[in-house]
Amino acid sequence: MRHEIKKVCKIVDELTTLFLKEDTNEIDFKIITEKERSVIRIIDYNTHFDPEYIEHLCAMFNRQRQSEIEEYYWQLAGEADEDDELTLISAMIDSAKAEVRGGNLYMELIRLNR
């Protein structure tokens, strides 16, 4: 459980950078911490992401969590290119889902506390 809060903050930081790079004008983040997991909910209003990119994000974020990579490299997020940062986020979360409704992108990322 060491550094759990910092890891969740790093995930949110990297996602904020990703969305702002794409000219997002309004975004909401909601972080829910529970005993067994953390949930990050994101709403990107009037999203600029096309359906293919959203599918790419979900595919990346739904890869198997890799605790050994997470433990050594989570502090380095932001030091590499976008795909490397997304790969690191995917190594730090257990599942993700996304959908577009009314032009808004709704994402939910789950990180289990191990």
N, C-alpha and C positions, 0 to 999 in steps of 0.2 A: 504493500500500500504506500510505499515510499514515493513521494513526489506526485501523488495522484492529482492533486489540485493543479499543480504546475503543468502537468501533461494535458489536462483538459483545457487549460488556458492556452497552451501552445497550439492545440488543435483549432481552437476558436480564432486565434491570431492568424494562423495560416489560411483559414477559410475566409476571414475578413479580407486579407490581402488578395486572395483569389477573386472574390466578388468585386472588390473595388477596382482591380485592374480591368475588369470587364465593364466599366462605366455603370456599375450599379448605383442607382440614385437613392434607394431606400431599402434597408435590410434590417430585419429583426433577428436577434439571437436570444434564445431562451435556454438556460442551463438548469437541468433538474438533477440534483445529486440525491441518490438513495443509498441505502446500505449496500446493496448488491450491484449497483450500476450507476452510471452517469448517462444522461440523455441530453443531446444537443439538438435543439429544434431551430430551424432556420427558415425564414420567409424572405425571399428575394422578390420584391414587388416589381411588376412589369419587367420580368426577367429578360435579359439579352441573350441567354444561353439557348442554343438551338437544341432540338430533341436529341440529335446525335451526340452532342457534347454531354448532355445530361445522362444519357445512357453510358457514355464513357466514364463519367464520374462515379455512377453507381457500380459499374463493373470494377473499377479500381478500388472503391471503398468496401466492396463485398468480398475482397480476397481474404484469405485466412489471416487472422491477427498473428503477428510474429513477435512474441515477447522478447526474444533475444536481440532483435534489431532495435525494437523500441527502447530497451534498457540502455543501449549504448549510444544511440543516435538521436533521441528525441530533443536534446538540447541544441542540436545543430540545425533544426528546421529553420528555414529562411536563408540558409547559406548556399543553397544550390538552385538549380533551375526548377521550373514549375512542376514538371513530371516527377522529379525526385522528391519534391515536397509532398505531392499527392501520394506517392508511394509510401512515404513515411507516415502520413496520416492514416493510410489504409493499414499499415502495420500496427497502429495504435488503437483501432476501433474494431468492434466485433461484427457490426452490421450497419447497413445504411439503406434508406429507401428515399425515393424522390418522386414527386408528381407535380405536374403543372395544372393549375386550376385557375380559370379566369385571368390568364396571363401572368400569374404569380407562381414562383417555384417554391414548393414546400419540401424541405429535406429533414430527415430525422436520422441522427447517428447515435448508435448505442455503444458504450464502452463498459464492459463488465469489470467489476472490481475483483481482482484475483489475489 
